[in-house]
Amino acid sequence: MVATSTVIIISTLFMNYTSKNKEIQRYEIHVVQPGDTLWKISKMYRPNEDPRKVVWEIQKHNKISPVIRPGQVLEIPIR
């Protein structure tokens, strides 16, 4: 009984983990222009989503701080 419960819990966690990773599979390339901010970029590519979440995803994926510079190349997660 305990072993069965453990297997079910592990299977459920794995399915949730893999389904979350499959949500973001594609990226668009964006070259930062003068005046761009992560907020503006997030609204440009995913206008119907909370920009705070999108900014966080952009930062996490590109391993950057909130400061961006013109000419910088970013991969924007697209759903």
C-alpha positions in Angstrom: 0.0 0.0 0.0 2.8 2.4 0.9 4.8 1.5 -2.2 1.7 2.1 -4.4 1.1 5.5 -2.9 4.7 6.5 -3.4 4.6 5.5 -7.1 1.4 7.4 -7.7 2.8 10.6 -6.0 6.0 10.4 -8.0 4.2 9.8 -11.2 1.9 12.8 -10.6 4.9 15.0 -9.8 6.7 13.9 -12.9 3.6 14.5 -15.2 3.1 18.0 -13.7 6.8 18.8 -14.2 7.0 17.6 -17.8 3.7 19.3 -18.8 5.0 22.6 -17.4 8.2 22.3 -19.3 6.2 21.7 -22.5 4.2 24.9 -22.1 7.2 27.0 -23.4 8.8 25.2 -26.3 9.4 28.0 -28.8 11.4 31.2 -28.7 11.5 34.3 -30.8 14.7 36.3 -31.2 14.5 39.9 -30.2 17.3 42.4 -30.7 17.0 45.1 -28.1 16.4 48.6 -29.6 17.0 52.0 -27.9 14.1 52.6 -25.5 13.2 48.9 -25.1 12.4 47.6 -21.7 11.7 44.1 -20.6 8.2 45.3 -19.8 7.6 46.6 -23.3 9.1 43.5 -24.9 6.9 41.2 -22.8 3.8 43.1 -23.8 4.8 43.0 -27.5 5.2 39.3 -27.6 2.6 38.1 -25.1 0.1 40.9 -24.8 -2.6 38.9 -23.1 -0.4 37.7 -20.2 0.7 39.3 -17.0 3.9 41.3 -18.0 5.5 40.6 -14.6 5.4 36.8 -15.3 6.7 37.2 -18.8 9.5 39.6 -17.7 10.5 36.9 -15.1 10.5 34.2 -17.8 12.6 36.3 -20.1 15.2 37.1 -17.4 15.3 33.4 -16.2 15.7 32.0 -19.7 18.3 34.5 -20.8 20.1 34.6 -17.4 20.0 38.4 -17.3 19.3 41.1 -14.8 16.5 43.6 -15.4 19.0 45.9 -17.2 19.1 45.4 -21.0 21.1 47.3 -23.6 20.6 48.1 -27.3 22.0 45.4 -29.5 21.5 42.7 -26.9 20.0 39.6 -28.3 17.2 38.0 -26.3 15.2 34.8 -26.7 11.6 35.5 -25.9 9.6 32.4 -24.7 6.5 32.1 -26.8 3.4 30.0 -26.0 
